[in-house]
Amino acid sequence: MLERVANAVLFQIGWLICVMGGNSLWLLAALAVLVIHLRWISSWAAEGRLILSVVIVGTAVDSVLRGAGVFAFQDQSPLIPLWLMLLWALLATTLRHCLAWSARPWWLASVLGAVGGALSYYAGGRLAGVQFPYGELPTLIGIGLLWALLFPLLHTMARRLTR
């Protein structure tokens, strides 16, 4: 129980650092959150493949959305910013810990993904200055639908990629 609470607190701290700090030296603090998780809650051996896989999937998904004009960041890179990639790594740390309860039944992961995903993008967008060119409501509905599919997939990855 304490492990799950610590994981949730670490994730929230990391999320806030990433969103508020952007691509600045604050990323080192967010990286430290990831290292703390791997030292005190889990390990690279247990979760490294999952973290890398989630970062790859998340970067691909958000980069496609960026390329389609769903998100507008201040930089002009074809990929999402580094802070958002690190946020995907931090999300991966929750799948076997504080959010493990949402894996089954699958529809629970879908509901949490739809609501939590949209709310996270809304709050993150507001705090980080990310624009939604297609409008806030249509974008958040689309993100919610996408995350209704994506979050159960991430849980499946967590089951298959961890020892």
MDTraj code that builds the backbone (N, CA, C; nanometers):
import mdtraj as md
import numpy as np

residues = "MET LEU GLU ARG VAL ALA ASN ALA VAL LEU PHE GLN ILE GLY TRP LEU ILE CYS VAL MET GLY GLY ASN SER LEU TRP LEU LEU ALA ALA LEU ALA VAL LEU VAL ILE HIS LEU ARG TRP ILE SER SER TRP ALA ALA GLU GLY ARG LEU ILE LEU SER VAL VAL ILE VAL GLY THR ALA VAL ASP SER VAL LEU ARG GLY ALA GLY VAL PHE ALA PHE GLN ASP GLN SER PRO LEU ILE PRO LEU TRP LEU MET LEU LEU TRP ALA LEU LEU ALA THR THR LEU ARG HIS CYS LEU ALA TRP SER ALA ARG PRO TRP TRP LEU ALA SER VAL LEU GLY ALA VAL GLY GLY ALA LEU SER TYR TYR ALA GLY GLY ARG LEU ALA GLY VAL GLN PHE PRO TYR GLY GLU LEU PRO THR LEU ILE GLY ILE GLY LEU LEU TRP ALA LEU LEU PHE PRO LEU LEU HIS THR MET ALA ARG ARG LEU THR ARG".split()
xyz = np.array([
    [0.0820, -0.1201, 0.0000],
    [0.0000, 0.0000, 0.0000],
    [0.0867, 0.1269, 0.0000],
    [0.1881, 0.1284, 0.0852],
    [0.2772, 0.2437, 0.0919],
    [0.3495, 0.2644, -0.0412],
    [0.3850, 0.1528, -0.1062],
    [0.4511, 0.1592, -0.2367],
    [0.3632, 0.2294, -0.3392],
    [0.2338, 0.1980, -0.3382],
    [0.1422, 0.2585, -0.4353],
    [0.1228, 0.4075, -0.4095],
    [0.1150, 0.4434, -0.2833],
    [0.1011, 0.5852, -0.2486],
    [0.2269, 0.6609, -0.2895],
    [0.3438, 0.6052, -0.2582],
    [0.4703, 0.6689, -0.2958],
    [0.4803, 0.6835, -0.4468],
    [0.4386, 0.5806, -0.5195],
    [0.4411, 0.5863, -0.6656],
    [0.3487, 0.6962, -0.7177],
    [0.2293, 0.7065, -0.6618],
    [0.1346, 0.8100, -0.7046],
    [0.1886, 0.9495, -0.6764],
    [0.2476, 0.9679, -0.5587],
    [0.3037, 1.0988, -0.5227],
    [0.4204, 1.1328, -0.6148],
    [0.5098, 1.0367, -0.6378],
    [0.6220, 1.0608, -0.7279],
    [0.5737, 1.0963, -0.8678],
    [0.4730, 1.0238, -0.9172],
    [0.4217, 1.0533, -1.0506],
    [0.3669, 1.1959, -1.0565],
    [0.2883, 1.2349, -0.9564],
    [0.2293, 1.3689, -0.9576],
    [0.3363, 1.4775, -0.9524],
    [0.4398, 1.4553, -0.8708],
    [0.5507, 1.5509, -0.8651],
    [0.6199, 1.5584, -1.0014],
    [0.6492, 1.4427, -1.0595],
    [0.7133, 1.4390, -1.1908],
    [0.6282, 1.5033, -1.2984],
    [0.4978, 1.4762, -1.2958],
    [0.4054, 1.5343, -1.3934],
    [0.4113, 1.6864, -1.3856],
    [0.4022, 1.7389, -1.2645],
    [0.4018, 1.8835, -1.2449],
    [0.5345, 1.9465, -1.2892],
    [0.6450, 1.8813, -1.2552],
    [0.7762, 1.9323, -1.2969],
    [0.7859, 1.9361, -1.4494],
    [0.7450, 1.8281, -1.5152],
    [0.7518, 1.8230, -1.6617],
    [0.6668, 1.9312, -1.7257],
    [0.5449, 1.9438, -1.6803],
    [0.4505, 2.0376, -1.7410],
    [0.4905, 2.1824, -1.7135],
    [0.5317, 2.2103, -1.5917],
    [0.5671, 2.3484, -1.5559],
    [0.7077, 2.3863, -1.6033],
    [0.7994, 2.2889, -1.6033],
    [0.9385, 2.3186, -1.6367],
    [0.9700, 2.3142, -1.7841],
    [0.8909, 2.2379, -1.8590],
    [0.9170, 2.2270, -2.0024],
    [1.0564, 2.1728, -2.0299],
    [1.1126, 2.2106, -2.1416],
    [1.2476, 2.1669, -2.1795],
    [1.3520, 2.2587, -2.1154],
    [1.3606, 2.2514, -1.9838],
    [1.4572, 2.3321, -1.9100],
    [1.5373, 2.2404, -1.8182],
    [1.6201, 2.2979, -1.7363],
    [1.6972, 2.2179, -1.6409],
    [1.6079, 2.1477, -1.5389],
    [1.4834, 2.1905, -1.5286],
    [1.3883, 2.1218, -1.4398],
    [1.3687, 1.9764, -1.4807],
    [1.3970, 1.9451, -1.6065],
    [1.3866, 1.8056, -1.6501],
    [1.4775, 1.7144, -1.5685],
    [1.5862, 1.7675, -1.5164],
    [1.6743, 1.6877, -1.4307],
    [1.6024, 1.6463, -1.3024],
    [1.5182, 1.7336, -1.2512],
    [1.4395, 1.6997, -1.1318],
    [1.3371, 1.5914, -1.1653],
    [1.2745, 1.6019, -1.2808],
    [1.1789, 1.4986, -1.3228],
    [1.2501, 1.3659, -1.3468],
    [1.3686, 1.3725, -1.4038],
    [1.4492, 1.2520, -1.4224],
    [1.4862, 1.1913, -1.2868],
    [1.5140, 1.2760, -1.1892],
    [1.5431, 1.2284, -1.0540],
    [1.4233, 1.1546, -0.9948],
    [1.3017, 1.2006, -1.0246],
    [1.1808, 1.1318, -0.9791],
    [1.1771, 0.9906, -1.0372],
    [1.2094, 0.9781, -1.1645],
    [1.2135, 0.8470, -1.2290],
    [1.3185, 0.7574, -1.1637],
    [1.4350, 0.8126, -1.1363],
    [1.5420, 0.7357, -1.0720],
    [1.5005, 0.6928, -0.9311],
    [1.4359, 0.7813, -0.8575],
    [1.3880, 0.7455, -0.7226],
    [1.2913, 0.6288, -0.7315],
    [1.2002, 0.6332, -0.8277],
    [1.1076, 0.5210, -0.8457],
    [1.1844, 0.3915, -0.8702],
    [1.2827, 0.3969, -0.9575],
    [1.3577, 0.2762, -0.9932],
    [1.4484, 0.2277, -0.8804],
    [1.4854, 0.3139, -0.7899],
    [1.5703, 0.2728, -0.6774],
    [1.4892, 0.2228, -0.5585],
    [1.3775, 0.2888, -0.5278],
    [1.3054, 0.2604, -0.4034],
    [1.1772, 0.1802, -0.4220],
    [1.1174, 0.1875, -0.5377],
    [0.9891, 0.1192, -0.5577],
    [1.0043, -0.0019, -0.6480],
    [1.0821, 0.0106, -0.7521],
    [1.0989, -0.0975, -0.8474],
    [1.2458, -0.1049, -0.8871],
    [1.2712, -0.1429, -1.0119],
    [1.4089, -0.1460, -1.0617],
    [1.4068, -0.1396, -1.2140],
    [1.5230, -0.1056, -1.2711],
    [1.5336, -0.1033, -1.4164],
    [1.5149, -0.2431, -1.4726],
    [1.5682, -0.3424, -1.4023],
    [1.5546, -0.4810, -1.4490],
    [1.4082, -0.5219, -1.4568],
    [1.3283, -0.4766, -1.3618],
    [1.1865, -0.5149, -1.3584],
    [1.1011, -0.4347, -1.4559],
    [1.1341, -0.3083, -1.4773],
    [1.0450, -0.2218, -1.5547],
    [1.1097, -0.1500, -1.6727],
    [1.2364, -0.1713, -1.6969],
    [1.3044, -0.0988, -1.8035],
    [1.2425, -0.1165, -1.9406],
    [1.2116, -0.2414, -1.9761],
    [1.1509, -0.2665, -2.1081],
    [1.0146, -0.1999, -2.1197],
    [0.9377, -0.2032, -2.0108],
    [0.8063, -0.1392, -2.0117],
    [0.8213, 0.0116, -2.0289],
    [0.9107, 0.0728, -1.9536],
    [0.9291, 0.2177, -1.9619],
    [0.9707, 0.2579, -2.1039],
    [1.0686, 0.1891, -2.1601],
    [1.1127, 0.2216, -2.2968],
    [1.0005, 0.2015, -2.3981],
    [0.9257, 0.0939, -2.3838],
    [0.8161, 0.0663, -2.4777],
    [0.7067, 0.1721, -2.4687],
    [0.6715, 0.2115, -2.3488],
    [0.5680, 0.3142, -2.3316],
    [0.6164, 0.4479, -2.3876],
    [0.7427, 0.4807, -2.3661],
    [0.7972, 0.6052, -2.4225],
    [0.7911, 0.6010, -2.5752],
    [0.8251, 0.4891, -2.6349],
    [0.8211, 0.4772, -2.7811],
    [0.6778, 0.4900, -2.8322],
    [0.5851, 0.4160, -2.7722],
    [0.4441, 0.4228, -2.8145],
    [0.3893, 0.5630, -2.7929],
    [0.4130, 0.6192, -2.6751],
    [0.3611, 0.7526, -2.6432],
    [0.4180, 0.8603, -2.7329],
    [0.5476, 0.8533, -2.7583],
    [0.6113, 0.9508, -2.8463],
    [0.5544, 0.9398, -2.9881],
    [0.5340, 0.8171, -3.0336],
    [0.4761, 0.7977, -3.1671],
    [0.3340, 0.8529, -3.1732],
    [0.2516, 0.8187, -3.0758],
    [0.1118, 0.8643, -3.0755],
    [0.1044, 1.0169, -3.0709],
    [0.1748, 1.0766, -2.9745],
    [0.1670, 1.2220, -2.9611],
    [0.2347, 1.2948, -3.0775],
    [0.3381, 1.2352, -3.1350],
    [0.4029, 1.2976, -3.2511],
    [0.3121, 1.2941, -3.3735],
    [0.2371, 1.1848, -3.3903],
    [0.1386, 1.1781, -3.4995],
    [0.0302, 1.2836, -3.4775],
    [-0.0167, 1.2959, -3.3526],
    [-0.1177, 1.3980, -3.3225],
    [-0.0621, 1.5381, -3.3479],
    [0.0637, 1.5585, -3.3110],
    [0.1276, 1.6868, -3.3370],
    [0.1345, 1.7126, -3.4877],
    [0.1796, 1.6124, -3.5630],
    [0.1900, 1.6257, -3.7080],
    [0.0555, 1.6516, -3.7743],
    [-0.0517, 1.5990, -3.7146],
    [-0.1866, 1.6198, -3.7679],
    [-0.2451, 1.7545, -3.7245],
    [-0.1690, 1.8288, -3.6460],
    [-0.2152, 1.9609, -3.6049],
    [-0.3047, 1.9613, -3.4832],
    [-0.3132, 1.8501, -3.4117],
    [-0.3976, 1.8437, -3.2921],
    [-0.3362, 1.9257, -3.1791],
    [-0.2016, 1.9232, -3.1679],
    [-0.1287, 2.0009, -3.0680],
    [-0.0405, 2.1015, -3.1399],
    [-0.0216, 2.2156, -3.0793],
    [0.0737, 2.3138, -3.1297],
    [0.1668, 2.3531, -3.0153],
    [0.2930, 2.3113, -3.0273],
    [0.3954, 2.3455, -2.9291],
    [0.4731, 2.4652, -2.9814],
    [0.5512, 2.5268, -2.8931],
    [0.6282, 2.6443, -2.9342],
    [0.7450, 2.6084, -3.0256],
    [0.8063, 2.4909, -3.0053],
    [0.9191, 2.4525, -3.0915],
    [0.8669, 2.3916, -3.2210],
    [0.9549, 2.3758, -3.3178],
    [0.9137, 2.3293, -3.4500],
    [0.9579, 2.1872, -3.4822],
    [0.9981, 2.1120, -3.3822],
    [1.0439, 1.9748, -3.4034],
    [0.9287, 1.8868, -3.4524],
    [0.9587, 1.7839, -3.5327],
    [0.8522, 1.6918, -3.5741],
    [0.8082, 1.5994, -3.4597],
    [0.8959, 1.5822, -3.3602],
    [0.8620, 1.4990, -3.2448],
    [0.8090, 1.5866, -3.1321],
    [0.7482, 1.5218, -3.0351],
    [0.7009, 1.5940, -2.9177],
    [0.8209, 1.6416, -2.8364],
    [0.8006, 1.7411, -2.7501],
    [0.9116, 1.7897, -2.6674],
    [0.9626, 1.6821, -2.5702],
    [1.0862, 1.6989, -2.5289],
    [1.1503, 1.6057, -2.4376],
    [1.0731, 1.5911, -2.3063],
    [1.0164, 1.7010, -2.2559],
    [0.9428, 1.6934, -2.1294],
    [0.8221, 1.6003, -2.1420],
    [0.7614, 1.5957, -2.2593],
    [0.6459, 1.5085, -2.2790],
    [0.6895, 1.3628, -2.2923],
    [0.8057, 1.3400, -2.3517],
    [0.8601, 1.2034, -2.3563],
    [0.8884, 1.1521, -2.2147],
    [0.9451, 1.2382, -2.1316],
    [0.9730, 1.1994, -1.9934],
    [0.8427, 1.1742, -1.9176],
    [0.7411, 1.2484, -1.9505],
    [0.6096, 1.2267, -1.8885],
    [0.5563, 1.0876, -1.9222],
    [0.5785, 1.0412, -2.0437],
    [0.5396, 0.9055, -2.0818],
    [0.6158, 0.8024, -1.9983],
    [0.7450, 0.8271, -1.9749],
    [0.8242, 0.7357, -1.8912],
    [0.7673, 0.7313, -1.7496],
    [0.7305, 0.8465, -1.6971],
    [0.6727, 0.8511, -1.5625],
    [0.5372, 0.7792, -1.5585],
    [0.4571, 0.7947, -1.6627],
    [0.3303, 0.7223, -1.6682],
    [0.3534, 0.5718, -1.6643],
    [0.4556, 0.5260, -1.7351],
    [0.4855, 0.3824, -1.7371],
    [0.5111, 0.3284, -1.5974],
    [0.5669, 0.4109, -1.5083],
    [0.5960, 0.3638, -1.3723],
    [0.4702, 0.3397, -1.2910],
    [0.3581, 0.3930, -1.3340],
    [0.2332, 0.3774, -1.2576],
    [0.1560, 0.2508, -1.2936],
    [0.1865, 0.1919, -1.4078],
    [0.1039, 0.0823, -1.4598],
    [0.1064, -0.0429, -1.3718],
    [0.2174, -0.0701, -1.3086],
    [0.2281, -0.1877, -1.2216],
    [0.2147, -0.1513, -1.0739],
    [0.1901, -0.0243, -1.0472],
    [0.1892, 0.0208, -0.9081],
    [0.0573, 0.0923, -0.8770],
    [0.0570, 0.2246, -0.8720],
    [-0.0624, 0.2950, -0.8252],
    [-0.1828, 0.2831, -0.9180],
    [-0.1619, 0.2535, -1.0457],
    [-0.2749, 0.2373, -1.1381],
    [-0.3000, 0.0922, -1.1777],
    [-0.2348, -0.0003, -1.1096],
    [-0.2536, -0.1429, -1.1417],
    [-0.3994, -0.1857, -1.1242],
    [-0.4698, -0.1248, -1.0309],
    [-0.6095, -0.1595, -1.0040],
    [-0.6996, -0.1357, -1.1257],
    [-0.6564, -0.0480, -1.2155],
    [-0.7421, -0.0125, -1.3296],
    [-0.7245, -0.1051, -1.4496],
    [-0.6383, -0.2061, -1.4378],
    [-0.6104, -0.2928, -1.5525],
    [-0.7247, -0.3879, -1.5850],
    [-0.7952, -0.4354, -1.4854],
    [-0.9025, -0.5330, -1.5074],
    [-1.0234, -0.4973, -1.4248],
    [-1.1385, -0.5040, -1.4822],
    [-1.1683, -0.5416, -1.6199],
    [-1.1222, -0.4341, -1.7188],
    [-1.1071, -0.4737, -1.8435],
    [-1.0520, -0.3852, -1.9459],
    [-1.1307, -0.2559, -1.9595],
    [-1.2632, -0.2625, -1.9385],
    [-1.3453, -0.1430, -1.9554],
    [-1.3123, -0.0378, -1.8496],
    [-1.2633, -0.0809, -1.7340],
    [-1.2233, 0.0136, -1.6311],
    [-1.1039, 0.0964, -1.6798],
    [-1.0085, 0.0289, -1.7435],
    [-0.8946, 0.0997, -1.8024],
    [-0.9424, 0.1951, -1.9121],
    [-1.0420, 0.1547, -1.9890],
    [-1.0958, 0.2413, -2.0944],
    [-1.1606, 0.3666, -2.0365],
    [-1.2398, 0.3487, -1.9331],
    [-1.3063, 0.4637, -1.8712],
    [-1.2032, 0.5568, -1.8083],
    [-1.1099, 0.5004, -1.7326],
    [-1.0061, 0.5833, -1.6706],
    [-0.9215, 0.6511, -1.7768],
    [-0.8886, 0.5798, -1.8833],
    [-0.8110, 0.6396, -1.9918],
    [-0.8851, 0.7551, -2.0569],
    [-1.0129, 0.7356, -2.0839],
    [-1.0918, 0.8403, -2.1495],
    [-1.1003, 0.9658, -2.0637],
    [-1.1343, 0.9475, -1.9384],
    [-1.1524, 1.0631, -1.8501],
    [-1.0171, 1.1199, -1.8065],
    [-0.9314, 1.0337, -1.7543],
    [-0.8017, 1.0789, -1.7040],
    [-0.7114, 1.1312, -1.8133],
    [-0.7135, 1.0656, -1.9288],
    [-0.6311, 1.1119, -2.0401],
    [-0.6714, 1.2517, -2.0851],
    [-0.8008, 1.2709, -2.1054],
    [-0.8488, 1.4027, -2.1499],
    [-0.8198, 1.5103, -2.0456],
    [-0.8432, 1.4791, -1.9184],
    [-0.8174, 1.5779, -1.8129],
    [-0.6686, 1.6108, -1.8006],
    [-0.5840, 1.5099, -1.8158],
    [-0.4402, 1.5325, -1.8081],
    [-0.3928, 1.6220, -1.9231],
    [-0.4410, 1.5968, -2.0436],
    [-0.4031, 1.6796, -2.1576],
    [-0.4586, 1.8217, -2.1426],
    [-0.5783, 1.8323, -2.0887],
    [-0.6372, 1.9644, -2.0663],
    [-0.5523, 2.0450, -1.9677],
    [-0.5250, 1.9855, -1.8508],
    [-0.4472, 2.0550, -1.7482],
    [-0.3052, 2.0809, -1.7967],
    [-0.2431, 1.9796, -1.8558],
    [-0.1076, 1.9960, -1.9068],
    [-0.0992, 2.1015, -2.0150],
    [-0.1970, 2.1030, -2.1030],
    [-0.1996, 2.2031, -2.2087],
    [-0.2111, 2.3435, -2.1539],
    [-0.2957, 2.3595, -2.0535],
    [-0.3123, 2.4910, -1.9912],
    [-0.1839, 2.5375, -1.9235],
    [-0.1235, 2.4476, -1.8468],
    [-0.0041, 2.4841, -1.7701],
    [0.1197, 2.5005, -1.8576],
    [0.1307, 2.4208, -1.9633],
    [0.2508, 2.4238, -2.0484],
    [0.2364, 2.5155, -2.1692],
    [0.1194, 2.5738, -2.1881],
    [0.1002, 2.6628, -2.3017],
    [0.0851, 2.5911, -2.4349],
    [0.0410, 2.4662, -2.4317],
    [0.0182, 2.3901, -2.5542],
    [-0.1171, 2.4331, -2.6111],
    [-0.1205, 2.4585, -2.7400],
    [-0.2434, 2.5016, -2.8057],
    [-0.3143, 2.3826, -2.8706],
    [-0.4470, 2.3917, -2.8778],
    [-0.5292, 2.2912, -2.9448],
    [-0.5974, 2.3591, -3.0641],
    [-0.5319, 2.3600, -3.1815],
    [-0.5824, 2.4348, -3.2966],
    [-0.7233, 2.3964, -3.3427],
    [-0.7653, 2.2727, -3.3207],
    [-0.8993, 2.2316, -3.3640],
    [-1.0066, 2.2685, -3.2626],
    [-0.9673, 2.3362, -3.1571],
    [-1.0606, 2.3729, -3.0520],
    [-1.0458, 2.2788, -2.9327],
    [-1.0682, 2.3331, -2.8157],
    [-1.0455, 2.2567, -2.6937],
    [-1.1410, 2.1375, -2.6794],
    [-1.2693, 2.1606, -2.6921],
    [-1.3656, 2.0528, -2.6705],
    [-1.3514, 1.9403, -2.7730],
    [-1.3471, 1.9678, -2.9030],
    [-1.3298, 1.8574, -2.9976],
    [-1.1997, 1.7807, -2.9755],
    [-1.0929, 1.8534, -2.9423],
    [-0.9642, 1.7888, -2.9183],
    [-0.9722, 1.6978, -2.7972],
    [-1.0318, 1.7457, -2.6890],
    [-1.0389, 1.6651, -2.5667],
    [-1.1307, 1.5445, -2.5840],
    [-1.2352, 1.5577, -2.6599],
    [-1.3209, 1.4416, -2.6901],
    [-1.2412, 1.3386, -2.7697],
    [-1.1678, 1.3848, -2.8706],
    [-1.0845, 1.2940, -2.9499],
    [-0.9775, 1.2266, -2.8652],
    [-0.9132, 1.3029, -2.7793],
    [-0.8113, 1.2465, -2.6908],
    [-0.8743, 1.1448, -2.5961],
    [-0.9915, 1.1760, -2.5443],
    [-1.0611, 1.0816, -2.4565],
    [-1.0903, 0.9505, -2.5269],
    [-1.1376, 0.9582, -2.6504],
    [-1.1652, 0.8367, -2.7272],
    [-1.0370, 0.7583, -2.7558],
    [-0.9314, 0.8304, -2.7912],
    [-0.8028, 0.7655, -2.8158],
    [-0.7522, 0.6952, -2.6897],
    [-0.7600, 0.7628, -2.5770],
    [-0.7111, 0.7052, -2.4512],
    [-0.8002, 0.5921, -2.4004],
    [-0.9249, 0.5891, -2.4423],
    [-1.0105, 0.4750, -2.4079],
    [-0.9560, 0.3467, -2.4707],
    [-0.8865, 0.3596, -2.5815],
    [-0.8212, 0.2458, -2.6472],
    [-0.6770, 0.2283, -2.6003],
    [-0.6079, 0.3394, -2.5809],
    [-0.4656, 0.3367, -2.5507],
    [-0.4355, 0.2842, -2.4100],
    [-0.5133, 0.3240, -2.3111],
    [-0.4808, 0.2844, -2.1736],
    [-0.4925, 0.1330, -2.1518],
    [-0.5946, 0.0656, -2.2035],
    [-0.5934, -0.0809, -2.1930],
    [-0.4736, -0.1434, -2.2651],
    [-0.4317, -0.0848, -2.3778],
    [-0.3130, -0.1333, -2.4485],
    [-0.1886, -0.1185, -2.3611],
    [-0.1758, -0.0066, -2.2928],
    [-0.0611, 0.0141, -2.2041],
    [-0.0600, -0.0876, -2.0907],
    [-0.1772, -0.1189, -2.0380],
    [-0.1853, -0.2215, -1.9333],
    [-0.1474, -0.3594, -1.9878],
    [-0.1852, -0.3882, -2.1104],
    [-0.1448, -0.5148, -2.1727],
    [0.0065, -0.5192, -2.1873],
    [0.0651, -0.4092, -2.2290],
    [0.2105, -0.4011, -2.2377],
    [0.2741, -0.4251, -2.1009],
    [0.2152, -0.3672, -1.9962],
    [0.2701, -0.3832, -1.8617],
    [0.2688, -0.5285, -1.8178],
    [0.1617, -0.5992, -1.8524],
    [0.1538, -0.7412, -1.8175],
    [0.2583, -0.8235, -1.8927],
    [0.2803, -0.7908, -2.0178],
    [0.3677, -0.8732, -2.1019],
    [0.5152, -0.8381, -2.0928],
    [0.5475, -0.7141, -2.0550],
    [0.6867, -0.6693, -2.0612],
    [0.7579, -0.6634, -1.9267],
    [0.6937, -0.7049, -1.8220],
    [0.7595, -0.6997, -1.6915],
    [0.7837, -0.8410, -1.6416],
    [0.8889, -0.8540, -1.5632],
    [0.9236, -0.9856, -1.5077],
    [0.8479, -1.0116, -1.3812],
])
top = md.Topology()
chain = top.add_chain()
for i, resn in enumerate(residues, 1):
    res = top.add_residue(resn, chain, resSeq=i)
    for name in ("N", "CA", "C"):
        top.add_atom(name, md.element.get_by_symbol(name[0]), res)
traj = md.Trajectory(xyz[None], top)
